[in-house]
Amino acid sequence: MSDKQKQVKSKKRVADFGEVFTAEKEVRAMLDLVKIQSEQLQSRFLEPACGTGNFLVEILKRKLNTAITLSQINKSQKSPKYAQAIYEKNAIIALSSIYGIELLADNCAECRSRLFTLFKEHYQSYFKQINEQVLTTAHYLLNKNIVNGNALDLKDLTGNPIVFSEWTFISDIMIQRRDFIYEDLVEKTNNISPEETGFIAKNIKDYHPIHYLKLSEQENV
Ligand SMILES: C[S@@+](CC[C@H](N)C(=O)[O-])C[C@H]1O[C@@H](n2cnc3c(N)ncnc32)[C@H](O)[C@@H]1O
């Protein structure tokens, strides 16, 4: 589908999966209700029935605009206008804080692909010489954060519990990954915020900090 999304793919899919996509205008209006958070690099968003990513794409657009604004060097300086290394890190923070769950494999693939294309085109529109490692990291993060799974039984398509990773920059270049079981994040809180219950989810795994451009090499370490 193009960026002007059709709202329905087929009647059968509407009946079987409740698949009706939200129009862009409504997406924007709803995200404007949390405008500040939607523009912040670090604010985390999870959409449990993300479809082809209509909400997540709009969130990433907003965050990437923040990423470039924050990498501005000096308004009076003609060239370069933006610090590339700062933008790259900001853009990865923006992407790494966006999560989704989608039951249907084709929607899940389309969601990842739309987010990746947006990320790449935004990057290329500001910098002539792009670093392929940044794109490799973005691709890796999307495969982790956009899960092909069931948001009702909280399992992925292989029947394993859905696991989400938290990505935290602990210095200019080093990132730390911590894995959490999704069920631990949602069920035990019973829709009450962790602050109210005093409950803080326990992570199941800590990884060694690693250069963010080498993140995709870390699997299973
Ligand atoms: C109403 S559509 C909304 C899609 C998207 N959020 C949007 O607004 O454009 C619901 C989506 O949830 C997916 N879905 C249905 N049941 C699901 C489940 N148990 N877990 C995860 N996704 C599910 C459908 O495949 C469909 O893409």
The ligand as an ORCA input file, in Angstrom:
! r2SCAN-3c Opt
* xyz 0 1
  C      -8.265     -2.067     13.542
  S      -6.721     -2.610     12.824
  C      -5.724     -1.234     13.329
  C      -4.357     -1.178     12.702
  C      -3.558      0.064     13.063
  N      -3.455      0.227     14.487
  C      -4.206      1.310     12.480
  O      -4.807      2.060     13.253
  O      -4.100      1.536     11.265
  C      -6.288     -3.908     13.945
  C      -5.004     -4.648     13.633
  O      -4.777     -5.568     14.694
  C      -4.336     -6.802     14.171
  N      -4.739     -7.818     15.157
  C      -5.919     -8.455     15.307
  N      -5.886     -9.282     16.365
  C      -4.646     -9.155     16.916
  C      -3.994     -9.769     18.039
  N      -4.620    -10.651     18.821
  N      -2.711     -9.414     18.310
  C      -2.055     -8.492     17.538
  N      -2.637     -7.904     16.450
  C      -3.893     -8.221     16.154
  C      -5.037     -6.912     12.835
  O      -4.343     -7.776     11.962
  C      -5.016     -5.456     12.356
  O      -3.860     -5.180     11.621
*
